[in-house]
Amino acid sequence: MQKYWLQIAAATDKMTNFANLKQSFYMCGFSNKMRFPVIFAGCLVMMMLCASCFGDEPDGCEADIETVTLHVTSPDDFFFQATDSMQVVFSTDSVITFAVRGSADVSALSPVLTLSTGATVSPASGSTHDFSQGPVVYTVTSQDGKWQRHYRVHVVPTLVTVTDTLSFDFEHYELETSTQRYYMWYNTLPDGSLGNDWATANGGFRLSMSTAAPMDYPTTPLAQGYEGAAVCLTTRDTGPFGRMANKRLAAGNMFLGTFDLRIAMSDHLHATRFGIPFTDRPDRFTGYYTFEPGPTVQDFYGNPIAGRTDSASVYAVFYRNHDAAGNEVVLYGDNVLSSSQLVAVANLGYVAPTATWTAWDVKFEYREAVDEQLLANRGYSLAIVFSSSASGGDFVGAIGSRLCVDKVRLICKHEE
């Protein structure tokens, strides 16, 4: 049947536009004044006659490739999907393209072809070719030897951008096991188990307010969030001990990383160790929040700051976790947004006060290119940071400021 379509194509190739179509009919004796519907009807009759003639053709005149299969030693390293190894070739196709992984070696491949009955092909099915130099042209000859088709087969290494989404829904939390005084959270790992990548400074707050009830800590669960549970961050008064130590407030915070309780009182900015090793390239940072600033912003000494409204922090950073000399790097409260190790930042910036759940969607702004080998070797870290008072690390903010977050998503892209 492929030959019939080729004959039709050959017969109509000279009539590629309306002018050529009219000229063809004039040459056949049709009047120059005849209307196009009459001409078109004549064309249909001619096509029907052609089809009638084709129907009388004997078998053995097809010259088609029906399937092409690539057999390789390690299919998972070569193809994106196992089904990509074979292609069914439609009768209208003459260009066949295999898109394979960017790292695939295409210099010595042996495609296996299935052909229409009795047809032959040159070069032979199963012969080996270097597809890195471009397509290989296969010529298929029909069984009766009267018809040929030419096919171009390409094997193209392709970098495909794959999107992964990491979900943080704050559904898994419990009271800290040893003291039962404050809450801690767990994240869901890819295998379904729970990890402890989330940290808070609740342990530090306990040092100054040891009698506080669990729900009076800066970081607490919210049973009814945007969907299911959420996390609620509130800037708290640290009481008499905090005033004596000139650490008068504690902002509610949560971040990916660890909190070093040992130095929480002596070096609070370095107690927050931001980041976990990360092997994807973050692209967007999304979620839902509510934010209600406290009534009065106070300075380091507890004095009210007239005309100032408290602000919250919602951001994520992606950074190189070793320096040029190979030394491990961790970001802290004093350099998480200013370090020269930063590669990309997604910062909501101004967190507008709102009592209703409000969506955010921030794109990562990259400062340098990502080294793919370094990425694969866990050479980058990611931190997500929330705080009810943006200047809480300097003990500046409004007691009572309340930031709640839920349904946080980190949308990543990587190339395969």
N, C-alpha and C positions, 0 to 999 in steps of 0.2 A: 504493500500500500504506500510505502514511502516513495516509491518511484512515481506513483501517480501524482503525488503532490509536487514532486520535482518537475514533472511534465507541465503541470498547471502553472507552476512558477515560471518555467521557461517560456511558456506561451504568453504569459501576461507581463513578463519583465519589461517589454517595450512599451507598455501602456502604464507608465508610472504617474501620469497626471491626466487631468481632464482633456487637455489639448491633444495629447498623444492618443487618447481614447477616441476622440472625434476623428482625428486624422486616419486612424485605422479603419474606421467605418467608411470614411470617404473613399479610401483606397479600395474598399470592397464594393463600391458602386452606390453607396447610400447618398442621397441628396444632401447638399450642404444646408438645405433649408429644413431638413427633417428635425423634428423636436427630439430632445434627449430621451424622453420616455420610450419612443419607438426604438431608438438606438440601444437603450438599456435592455429592452425586451429582446432585441436581436442578440445582444451579448449573452443573455441568459440561455437562449436557444443554442448558441455556439458552445457554451460551457456544458450544457446537457449532452450535446453530441460528443464532446470530448470525454465526458464521464462514461458514456455508453461505449466508446471505443476502448477506454481503459479497462472496463469490466471484462473485455474479451482477452486481456493479456494473460499469458500463461504464468504458473507459479515459478519461483526461482529468480525473480527479478528484483527482490529487496536487497538493499546494501546498507544495513543498519547495525549500529552498536546498540545493544539493548541494556546491558549493565556493565559497569566498570568496578572492580574491586581491588583495593590495595591491601596486601598482606605485609605486615611489619612485625618485628620481633616484640616490641613493647607498645601495644596499642594505646595504653593509658597515657604514655609519655608523648605519643604522636598525635592522637586525635583528641578533640574536645569531648566527644561522645563516642561510645563504641559503635553506634549506628552510622557514624560518619565514614566508616571504612568502605561502604558500598554505595554507589549511586545508580539509580534507575534512570536511563536516558530516554527522554521523550522523543517522539518522532520528529518534532520541530527543532530539536537541539543539535547543534554542531560544535558547540564549545562546552567542555566539561571541566569544572573547576572543583578541586578539593581544597578547602581551607583547613590547614593543620596548625598545630601549636607553633608559636614563634621559634621555639628551640629545636624543632624537628629537623632532622637531617634528610634532605630530599635529593641528595646527589646520586643515589643508586636505588631506584625503585622499579618494581616489576609489575605493572598493572595487568590484571587478568580481565579479559574481555569476553562477554558472551555476545554472539552475533545472530542475525537473522538466519534462517535455515539455509545451509549450503554456502553462505558467504565466506569470504576469506579476508584477511587483514594483513597489512604491511605497515610498520614492522609487526612482528608476530606477537600475539597475546602471550604475556609472561616474560617478554624480553626486557632487559634491564636498561634504564636510561637515567641521565642526569637531569632532573627537572629544575635544578637551580639555575640552569642556563636558559630557561624559558619553556614554553609548551612543546610537547611532542605531537607531531602531526601523524595521525593514523589514516590510511586509505583503505576503505572497505570496498570490495568488489563483489557484485552479486553472483549467484550461482551460475547464471547463464553468461556471465562475463560481459554483459552489455552495459551495466550501470555501476557507477562508482560514487562514493561519498567521502568527503574529507572531514575528519574530526580533529579539533585541537584539544589536547588534555593538559590542563595546568594543575600543578600542585604548589600551593602558595602558603608559605609560613605566615601566620597571621597573629597579631597581638590583639586579643579580644579583651575588652574591659568588662570585668565581672563586678557586679554590685553585691555587697554583703551588708546586712543590717544587723547591728547588735542592739538588743532590747534590754532596757533597764526599767523594771516596773515596780520595784521596791515592795514586793509581796512577801519576801522572806526576811524576817527579823525576829529577834528574841532578846531577852534580857541578858546582859553579860553574865557568863556562867559563875564567875567566882564571887561577885559582889551582889548581883541581882539589882543593881542600882540604876543602870542606864541601858539603853538599847543599842544593838549593833545589827548590821545588815549583811546579807549575803547576796551575791549575784549568781545567776544561772550560767553554768559553763556549757560549751557545745555538746558535751556528752550527757547533759541533763543533771549532773551533780552540782553541788553548791560550792562556790568559791568565796573567799573573804577579801576581795579586791577593794571593797568600799571601806573607808575609814572616816571617823569623826574625831572631834576633840572633846567628846563627852567625858573621857577619862580625866582630862585636865580640869574640867569644870568640877568634878567630884573633889579635887584637892582643896577647892575653896568653899564648896557648898556640899559637904558630905551628908547633910541631913535632907537634901532635896529629894522629893519623890521622883520616880522615873519620868513621869510626864512633865516635870518641871525643868528638865535638862534642856540645853539648847537645841538638840536634835532628837526628834521624837517621831513615832509613826502617826499617820493620819488614816484612820480606818476607811473613811469615805473620800477617796481622791477623785481624780478625773475618771479613772477606770480602776475599780478595786482600791487597794491601799496606795497611799502616797507617803512622801517624807516631808516633814514640816520642820523648818529651821527658824528659831526665834532668838533674838538677841536678849540675853538675860543679865540681870544684875548679879555680880559676884559676891555681894554681901560685905560684911565687915572685914573679912580676911582679904578680899579683893581690893578694898579701899586702902587697907594698910600696905599692900604690896604694889599699889598704884596700877592695878589691873582691874579696873572698875566694871568692866563688862566683858561678856563672852558672846561673840556672834555665833549663831547656829551655823554649822558648816558640815559639808559632806564632800568627799573627794575620792578619786581613785588613787590609791597609794597606801601609806602607812602613817601612823601617829606614834611618835616616840615619847611615851609618857615619862621616861627617865629625865628628860630635859625640858619638860613642859613648863616648869616654873622659871628655870634659869635661862632658857633660850627658846622661847615659844615659837619664834619664826622658823627655826630649824627643826622643831618638833613635827611640823607638818612636812612629810616627805612625799612630794607629788609625783605620781606616774607609775605605770606598770609596763613591762615590755610588750610591744605591740607589733604585729607582722602584717597588718593591712595599711592601706593608704586612706586615711579619713578624708571624706569629701564634704559631708554636711552633718550638722549637729542640731537635733530637733527635740521638741518636748512641749509640755504644758506647765504653766505656772500660775500662781496667784501671789501677789505681794502687797502687803499693807505696812507702810513705814510707821515706826513708833512716833509718838507725839513730839519728842524733843531730842535733837541731836546734841550730844555732849562731847567735849574734847577730852584729851588724855587725862586732864585733871578733874574731870567731872563737871566742868563749867558748860552751861548751855551755849550753843552757837546760834545766834539769832539769824533767822531767814534761811536756814539750811534744812533741807529735807533729806532724810536718810536714803541711801541707795543700796541695792543688792548686787551680787555678782553671780553671773551665769556664763561660764566660758569653758572651753576645752583647748588644750595645747598638745602639740606633737613635737617631740624633740629628740636630738641625738643623745643617747645615754652613755657615751664615752667621749672624751676629748681627743685632741689630735695626738696626744702622747699615749692614748690607750687607757687612761684612767677613768674609772666609773664616775658618772655624773648623775646626780639627783637634783631636781629643782625643789626650792623651798619657798616659804612664804615671802621672802624678801627678793626673789628673782624669778618667780614663776612666769611673769609676763615681760621680763626684761632680759633674760639670759641670752647670750650669743649662741647658745645651743638650740634655740628655738628654730623649728623648721616651718611650722604652720600653726595658726591660731584661729579659733572660731569664738568670737566674743560677742555676746548679745549687746554689750555696752549698757546703755540706759535701760533699766528695767522699770517700765512704766507701772505705777501702782494700779492694781485691779483686784477686785474682790471676786471676780468670776474667772474660771479657768480660761487661760489665753495661750494660744499656740506661739511657739517661736521656731524659726528655721534659719540657721546661720551657716553660711558656707565657709569652709576653711580657707584662709588666705595664706598662700605658700610664699615663703621667703627664699627658698632654694629648692633645687630639684631633689627628688628622693633617689638615693642609691639603692637599686634593687637588690644587690647582693647583701648590703648592710641590712636592708629590711628583712630579707630571708633569714639572716643570722641574728635576729632579735636586737639589732643595734639601735632601735628607736623605742621610745616610750610614749605613752599617752596618759594624760591626766584630764579628768572632768572635774570641775570645781563649782560648788554652790556655796554661797554665804548670804546670810540675812542682812549683813552690814558690810559693804564693800571695803571699808576702812577698819574693819574689826580687828585686823592684825596689828593695828596701831592703837587699839582700844579706843577708837572713835566710832560713834554710832548712836542710834536711838534705842534705848531699852524698850522692848515690845515690838520692834520691827519683825515681821513674820513673812517668810518666803516658803511657799510649798511648791514642790515639783513632782511631776508624775509623767509616766509614759515617755521616758527619755529614749531617744534613738540616735545611734551613731551609724551613719551611712558611709560605707567604705567602698573604694574601688581598687581593684588590682588587675593586672594584666596577666593573661594566661597565653 
